[in-house]
Amino acid sequence: MAHPRTYRDDDPYLDGVRAACLALPETAEVEAWGRPTFRAGKRMFAVFERHDLHPYALALKPDPLERPALEQDPRFYVPPYHGPYGWLALDLGAAAVDWDEVAELVESSYRQVALQRMLRALDAR
């Protein structure tokens, strides 16, 4: 059974999330579970989330060394579905979005799933 779409293309923040995610080598946006997911090849590294408590959020897998600091930041929370797999989510509406920070977080998550050729392409920029 297909999941109902949980977002609209004109949602605030979605264009910025798309730009950050799709700027990385060999990435694609794939709708899954009714949400835009971003993948390096077949492996997911980011999800644009919408739910009651956090209407606009970006779920990603943080670098393990950065995770403790992110957990202390009130903008971050453990998302209900991806959280058990080590993911955190950034509540995009909690404060003014720093798109440079978002790009760094997205790249960190991407680096954990990307193939070596993708990482070489990224590092060659």
One Martini backbone bead per residue (centre of mass of N, CA, C, O) as a GRO file, in nm:
protein
  125
    1MET     BB    1   0.095   0.037   0.023
    2ALA     BB    2   0.063   0.358  -0.018
    3HIS     BB    3   0.173   0.652   0.088
    4PRO     BB    4   0.095   0.944   0.186
    5ARG     BB    5   0.146   1.258   0.124
    6THR     BB    6   0.339   1.492   0.356
    7TYR     BB    7   0.384   1.704   0.119
    8ARG     BB    8   0.491   2.004  -0.046
    9ASP     BB    9   0.664   2.176  -0.289
   10ASP     BB   10   0.603   2.462  -0.113
   11ASP     BB   11   0.756   2.410   0.122
   12PRO     BB   12   0.926   2.516   0.357
   13TYR     BB   13   1.277   2.435   0.302
   14LEU     BB   14   1.283   2.232   0.062
   15ASP     BB   15   1.469   2.379  -0.136
   16GLY     BB   16   1.716   2.384   0.056
   17VAL     BB   17   1.739   2.081   0.093
   18ARG     BB   18   1.771   2.006  -0.201
   19ALA     BB   19   2.024   2.171  -0.258
   20ALA     BB   20   2.209   2.031  -0.050
   21CYS     BB   21   2.171   1.734  -0.151
   22LEU     BB   22   2.200   1.772  -0.480
   23ALA     BB   23   2.512   1.878  -0.467
   24LEU     BB   24   2.589   1.593  -0.454
   25PRO     BB   25   2.718   1.318  -0.566
   26GLU     BB   26   2.494   1.101  -0.692
   27THR     BB   27   2.209   1.221  -0.636
   28ALA     BB   28   1.869   1.156  -0.507
   29GLU     BB   29   1.522   1.183  -0.530
   30VAL     BB   30   1.294   0.993  -0.314
   31GLU     BB   31   0.987   0.875  -0.268
   32ALA     BB   32   0.911   0.784   0.078
   33TRP     BB   33   0.659   0.754   0.291
   34GLY     BB   34   0.569   1.046   0.169
   35ARG     BB   35   0.877   1.136   0.132
   36PRO     BB   36   1.163   1.306   0.096
   37THR     BB   37   1.446   1.145  -0.024
   38PHE     BB   38   1.806   1.106   0.008
   39ARG     BB   39   2.055   0.972  -0.225
   40ALA     BB   40   2.337   0.750  -0.246
   41GLY     BB   41   2.223   0.597  -0.459
   42LYS     BB   42   2.060   0.363  -0.241
   43ARG     BB   43   2.146   0.547   0.002
   44MET     BB   44   2.033   0.701   0.274
   45PHE     BB   45   2.084   1.060   0.418
   46ALA     BB   46   1.788   1.201   0.384
   47VAL     BB   47   1.489   1.366   0.540
   48PHE     BB   48   1.183   1.509   0.485
   49GLU     BB   49   0.988   1.621   0.753
   50ARG     BB   50   0.640   1.563   0.874
   51HIS     BB   51   0.483   1.667   1.183
   52ASP     BB   52   0.329   1.780   1.454
   53LEU     BB   53   0.582   1.873   1.633
   54HIS     BB   54   0.749   1.888   1.337
   55PRO     BB   55   0.670   2.030   1.045
   56TYR     BB   56   0.993   2.092   0.989
   57ALA     BB   57   1.239   1.848   0.887
   58LEU     BB   58   1.578   1.702   0.919
   59ALA     BB   59   1.691   1.389   0.852
   60LEU     BB   60   1.997   1.238   0.992
   61LYS     BB   61   2.335   1.114   1.000
   62PRO     BB   62   2.555   1.168   1.226
   63ASP     BB   63   2.841   1.215   1.341
   64PRO     BB   64   2.953   1.056   1.616
   65LEU     BB   65   3.129   1.305   1.722
   66GLU     BB   66   2.874   1.520   1.695
   67ARG     BB   67   2.626   1.416   1.849
   68PRO     BB   68   2.650   1.528   2.143
   69ALA     BB   69   2.617   1.826   2.059
   70LEU     BB   70   2.342   1.800   1.915
   71GLU     BB   71   2.183   1.691   2.168
   72GLN     BB   72   2.216   1.985   2.315
   73ASP     BB   73   2.039   2.090   2.092
   74PRO     BB   74   1.705   2.194   2.071
   75ARG     BB   75   1.671   2.142   1.749
   76PHE     BB   76   1.718   1.849   1.830
   77TYR     BB   77   1.602   1.508   1.752
   78VAL     BB   78   1.449   1.201   1.781
   79PRO     BB   79   1.322   1.023   1.547
   80PRO     BB   80   1.081   0.782   1.529
   81TYR     BB   81   1.206   0.598   1.284
   82HIS     BB   82   1.532   0.669   1.265
   83GLY     BB   83   1.653   0.679   1.555
   84PRO     BB   84   1.734   0.368   1.605
   85TYR     BB   85   1.970   0.428   1.361
   86GLY     BB   86   2.114   0.721   1.454
   87TRP     BB   87   1.925   0.948   1.411
   88LEU     BB   88   1.859   1.292   1.341
   89ALA     BB   89   1.673   1.601   1.391
   90LEU     BB   90   1.597   1.911   1.235
   91ASP     BB   91   1.430   2.189   1.335
   92LEU     BB   92   1.355   2.433   1.102
   93GLY     BB   93   1.146   2.615   1.296
   94ALA     BB   94   1.316   2.692   1.567
   95ALA     BB   95   1.502   2.864   1.371
   96ALA     BB   96   1.713   3.008   1.196
   97VAL     BB   97   1.848   2.908   0.905
   98ASP     BB   98   2.161   2.749   0.849
   99TRP     BB   99   2.273   2.652   0.542
  100ASP     BB  100   2.564   2.575   0.610
  101GLU     BB  101   2.494   2.373   0.828
  102VAL     BB  102   2.320   2.191   0.658
  103ALA     BB  103   2.541   2.115   0.455
  104GLU     BB  104   2.725   1.979   0.665
  105LEU     BB  105   2.525   1.764   0.765
  106VAL     BB  106   2.470   1.634   0.493
  107GLU     BB  107   2.762   1.557   0.427
  108SER     BB  108   2.808   1.376   0.671
  109SER     BB  109   2.587   1.172   0.598
  110TYR     BB  110   2.688   1.102   0.315
  111ARG     BB  111   2.974   0.989   0.402
  112GLN     BB  112   2.841   0.724   0.537
  113VAL     BB  113   2.717   0.606   0.234
  114ALA     BB  114   2.917   0.656   0.029
  115LEU     BB  115   3.107   0.595  -0.216
  116GLN     BB  116   3.428   0.633  -0.303
  117ARG     BB  117   3.377   0.785  -0.573
  118MET     BB  118   3.201   1.004  -0.442
  119LEU     BB  119   3.416   1.109  -0.245
  120ARG     BB  120   3.622   1.188  -0.457
  121ALA     BB  121   3.438   1.394  -0.599
  122LEU     BB  122   3.398   1.573  -0.355
  123ASP     BB  123   3.708   1.626  -0.288
  124ALA     BB  124   3.769   1.754  -0.586
  125ARG     BB  125   3.622   2.044  -0.545
   0.00000   0.00000   0.00000
